[in-house]
């Protein structure tokens, strides 16, 4: 699975980095759910001061999603010809 990261400054000027954000196609059944969860997570990080500067979106999803959905979302996809 391909993942991306996001870096921004919150209201207090702290630099925040969110890693392990899954990249999904728009026709994927989890696309909307991931977009909404990501917006909620970023708004939480944006509006409050935090001690850490790097957060894993994957760990956040592990706590918030049901386990079968989490496993289905992050199962390893095999690429053709090791591409």
PETAVEN-V770102 format. One record per residue. N is the residue number from 1. PSI is psi in whole degrees, -180 to 180 (NA if undefined). NEAR is the number of other C-alpha atoms within 12 Angstrom. D_CENTER is the distance of its C-alpha to the mean C-alpha in whole Angstrom. Layout:
# PETAVEN-V770102
n: (N;N)
psi: (PSI;PSI)
near: (NEAR;NEAR)
d_center: (D_CENTER;D_CENTER)
This chain:
# PETAVEN-V770102
n: (1;2;3;4;5;6;7;8;9;10;11;12;13;14;15;16;17;18;19;20;21;22;23;24;25;26;27;28;29;30;31;32;33;34;35;36;37;38;39;40;41;42;43;44;45;46;47;48;49;50;51;52;53;54;55;56;57;58;59;60;61;62;63;64;65;66;67;68;69;70;71;72;73;74;75;76;77;78;79;80;81;82;83)
psi: (139;140;153;171;161;135;132;170;136;-174;-32;4;5;140;122;136;128;122;169;48;118;142;118;152;157;-21;4;143;-18;0;-52;-43;-42;-41;-44;-45;-40;-42;-41;-42;-44;-40;-34;-45;-31;-35;-6;145;143;154;-38;159;-9;128;145;119;-30;-42;-37;-44;-33;-36;-31;-28;159;151;-42;-37;-41;-46;-42;-38;-42;16;148;126;132;135;147;133;34;31;NA)
near: (18;18;18;17;21;23;21;21;22;20;17;15;15;20;21;30;25;29;26;24;31;31;24;21;14;12;9;15;14;23;18;16;21;29;22;14;24;30;18;18;28;29;18;18;32;25;17;18;18;20;12;14;21;21;27;27;33;28;19;24;31;20;14;19;21;13;14;13;18;23;16;17;28;26;14;13;14;10;9;6;5;6;6)
d_center: (12;11;8;8;8;9;12;14;17;17;20;22;22;19;17;13;11;7;7;6;3;6;9;11;14;16;18;15;16;12;11;12;11;7;9;10;8;6;9;11;8;9;13;13;13;15;18;18;20;18;19;16;15;12;9;7;3;5;8;7;7;10;12;11;12;15;16;17;14;12;14;15;11;11;15;16;17;21;22;25;27;25;23)
